[in-house]
Amino acid sequence: MTSNPKTREWQTMSREHHLAPFSDYKQLAEVGPRIITTAEGVYLWDSEGNKILDGMAGLWCMAVGYGRKELADAAYKQMQELPFYNTFFMTAHPPVLELAKTIAEIAPPGMNHVFFTGSGSEGNDTMLRLVRHYWALKGQPNKKVIISRVNGYHGSTVAGASLGGMKFMHEQGDLPIPGIVHIPQPYWFGEGGDMSPDEFGVWAADQLEQKILEVGEDNVGAFIAEPIQGAGGVIIPPDSYWPRIREILAKYDILFVADEVICGFGRTGEWFGSDYYGLQPDMMTIAKGLTSGYVPMGGLVVSDKVFEVIQAGGDFNHGFTYSGHPVAAAVALENIRILREEKIVERVKTDTAPYFQQRLRELAEHPLVGEVRGVGLLGAIELVKNKATRERYPSEAGAGMICRGHCFNNGLIMRAVGDTMIIAPPLVISKAEVDELVDKARKCLDLTAEALRD
Ligand SMILES: *Cc1c(COP(=O)(O)O)cnc(C)c1O
């Protein structure tokens, strides 16, 4: 099956030495991983020389496109000047300070301070500790519980996986940890039953109020949610959802945390998903698009309201060796400079995202497709057996995995979450590349329908 002898060698190394994240080790040992070797723009190349359109932006990360020399130069320059120094104990360095200031400029009004981490998961761990610290400083130490959503994704550390609502993650290792509770997700297509999307959106939002009342307002510290659930299957909430959530949040004294790890840095056509939906978070978790994935970095952006309390509180006994790593900060700064100077977020909003959404929706006519939805450069295609009733194929049929396989073999990366195909291309994708993406997706839907018939 392989034409390049190196592929075999790398696959052997994989089998013999590599524990890959979120992978079935038995299957990985049998089949071996696809080895991605190089990339440029929106394209990847594997070790067999196949050119693949990356419809998943690496892993929701890639904003400015692969192969940007400016980012490599920024890292090189910073490594020569100051490759590492910590930001603990009253020290700092120029890149971390300039980055914090830059993020405050693009963040929603009133969000002016950033705690840096190495990843989105660490950002959410920081959030949990900061929420509890905040309420303790306010003299309400019982406000510890964090409300989150079923099928949300907030990372893979103990706190991240607990905050997330992924059953298959909770099953391994006794999660969630105490103090984290979940409410249903606003996933109308999968769970809306006979309700209209708007009725269902209000119902799903009302679950937050129910949970606050059940746990007791005096025990709830925060509600965390992704503006649009990414890993859960690009769940676009019904229009009624966020306005109703905002009403509920206004009624109770709890913090609201927007997990912007996917939605942030332009994915929706606004700088943050919170801008897109008019949310006013007290904290925002960031990562992924912050550096376009060129180097690892995450963080937690904090509102003035929260900052004033924790500043007055003195020490915050929390930090990572790599918090605000100078090389990561320099790359993030350059990434944001490119996003701003090339007006990439504006282009997504006014040009490429409308085109992408229009073209993607053409696939709704396909016999295998029950719904196409999306916002900005996020999209989802629901595979169904019966369009009218939203009936799925039996899970043994593996419709999503079949489709994902056809995509991979036809030069397109689309991910499958169950039978939901999800798409999030790099933000620099052109209209011609959108055409290529949609044409390939259609072909793969045809091949999947054929395979399911047999
Ligand atoms: C990816 C992701 C995370 C976790 O980020 P890591 O860098 O993988 O730790 C958290 N929240 C959301 C919404 C994500 O998509």
The ligand as an SDF file (V2000), in Angstrom:
LIG
                    3D

 15 15  0  0  0  0  0  0  0  0999 V2000
   -9.2040   22.1200   21.6730 C   0  0  0  0  0  0  0  0  0  0  0  0
  -10.0960   22.7160   22.6880 C   0  0  0  0  0  0  0  0  0  0  0  0
   -9.7210   22.8360   24.0270 C   0  0  0  0  0  0  0  0  0  0  0  0
   -8.4510   22.2350   24.5560 C   0  0  0  0  0  0  0  0  0  0  0  0
   -7.3250   22.8230   24.0400 O   0  0  0  0  0  0  0  0  0  0  0  0
   -5.9160   22.0020   24.1020 P   0  0  0  0  0  0  0  0  0  0  0  0
   -4.9460   22.9940   23.5550 O   0  0  0  0  0  0  0  0  0  0  0  0
   -6.1010   20.7790   23.2660 O   0  0  0  0  0  0  0  0  0  0  0  0
   -5.6760   21.6830   25.5130 O   0  0  0  0  0  0  0  0  0  0  0  0
  -10.5610   23.4910   24.8910 C   0  0  0  0  0  0  0  0  0  0  0  0
  -11.7230   23.9850   24.4760 N   0  0  0  0  0  0  0  0  0  0  0  0
  -12.1280   23.8940   23.2050 C   0  0  0  0  0  0  0  0  0  0  0  0
  -13.4270   24.5140   22.7960 C   0  0  0  0  0  0  0  0  0  0  0  0
  -11.3470   23.2310   22.2710 C   0  0  0  0  0  0  0  0  0  0  0  0
  -11.7690   23.0800   21.0190 O   0  0  0  0  0  0  0  0  0  0  0  0
  1  2  1  0
  2  3  1  0
  2 14  2  0
  3  4  1  0
  3 10  2  0
  4  5  1  0
  5  6  1  0
  6  7  2  0
  6  8  1  0
  6  9  1  0
 10 11  1  0
 11 12  2  0
 12 13  1  0
 12 14  1  0
 14 15  1  0
M  END
$$$$
